[in-house]
Amino acid sequence: TQLLEQSPQFLSIQEGENLTVYCNSSSVFSSLQWYRQEPGEGPVLLVTVVTGGEVKKLKRLTFQFGDARKDSSLHITAAQPGDTGLYLCAGVLGGTASKLTFGTGTRLQVTL
Amino acid sequence: NAGVTQTPKFRVLKTGQSMTLLCAQDMNHEYMYWYRQDPGMGLRLIHYSVGEGTTAKGEVPDGYNVSRLKKQNFLLGLESAAPSQTSVYFCASRARWEVQETQYFGPGTRLLVL
C-alpha cells in the first residue's frame, strides 16, 4: 500500500508551459519534502514544508503544504528543459529517525 | 568532501548468491538509511540506523540484513539473492539535529538478479 500517491505519473510539456504536480495521502505528516532525481543519480532535496498551509518558493517552483498536512503540490512556472527529471514527494512520519515515506514519483520531460 | 558514496555501482548476481553493498558517508551523520527504487513505486525503506551499532527494520526488510559497525559505514547484505531483489539501491544519511531533516543520497547501486 502506497501512502503517498502522486499525479500525474508522467508529464511531457514544451518549454514555457506551466504545470502542477500533486502529492496526496490519507495520513498526516509532520512535514513534507520534495526531491528531484536525475538519471543515474540519487534524489536531491528541493524543499521542506512544515506548517499546514505553508507556501514556499524556489525561483520558478512553488510548493504548498495542505492545511491538514495530508497533501502537497508543486507548481512550475515557465518550465525549462533543465527542469526535466523525476520529482518525488516524501512525507516525514516523525519519531527519532524521521523516516521518509516516498510518493510514487512524477516523471517530467520538458522539450524545446 | 565526497558526501555519500556507494560500492559497487552495478552488479549482476545469480539466484542464491550473496553480496554486500557498502555505503560510506564523510559528513559525520548519525542517521543512515537503505532504500530500494522500483519503477512506479518511488523509494521504499529497507533498513535504517540511528547510530553506530544500532539498526532497525523499515518497510521492506525481508531478505536483507544490515550492519553499522562504524558511524561512517552502513552495509546492506543479501544472503540469498532472488530475482525480486532486482532493483536500484540507494543509501542516504542525515544529521540528527538538522532542521530541514535533509537526507543526502548516494548515486545508487544497480543490481540485477538472474
Boltz contact constraints between the chains, C-beta under 6 A:
constraints:
  - contact:
      token1: [A, 41]
      token2: [B, 107]
      max_distance: 6.0
  - contact:
      token1: [A, 42]
      token2: [B, 90]
      max_distance: 6.0
  - contact:
      token1: [A, 42]
      token2: [B, 105]
      max_distance: 6.0
  - contact:
      token1: [A, 42]
      token2: [B, 106]
      max_distance: 6.0
  - contact:
      token1: [A, 42]
      token2: [B, 107]
      max_distance: 6.0
  - contact:
      token1: [A, 42]
      token2: [B, 108]
      max_distance: 6.0
  - contact:
      token1: [A, 43]
      token2: [B, 105]
      max_distance: 6.0
  - contact:
      token1: [A, 45]
      token2: [B, 102]
      max_distance: 6.0
  - contact:
      token1: [A, 48]
      token2: [B, 100]
      max_distance: 6.0
  - contact:
      token1: [A, 88]
      token2: [B, 42]
      max_distance: 6.0
  - contact:
      token1: [A, 92]
      token2: [B, 101]
      max_distance: 6.0
  - contact:
      token1: [A, 96]
      token2: [B, 50]
      max_distance: 6.0
  - contact:
      token1: [A, 97]
      token2: [B, 31]
      max_distance: 6.0
  - contact:
      token1: [A, 97]
      token2: [B, 48]
      max_distance: 6.0
  - contact:
      token1: [A, 97]
      token2: [B, 50]
      max_distance: 6.0
  - contact:
      token1: [A, 98]
      token2: [B, 101]
      max_distance: 6.0
  - contact:
      token1: [A, 102]
      token2: [B, 42]
      max_distance: 6.0
  - contact:
      token1: [A, 102]
      token2: [B, 43]
      max_distance: 6.0
  - contact:
      token1: [A, 103]
      token2: [B, 42]
      max_distance: 6.0
  - contact:
      token1: [A, 104]
      token2: [B, 42]
      max_distance: 6.0
  - contact:
      token1: [A, 105]
      token2: [B, 42]
      max_distance: 6.0
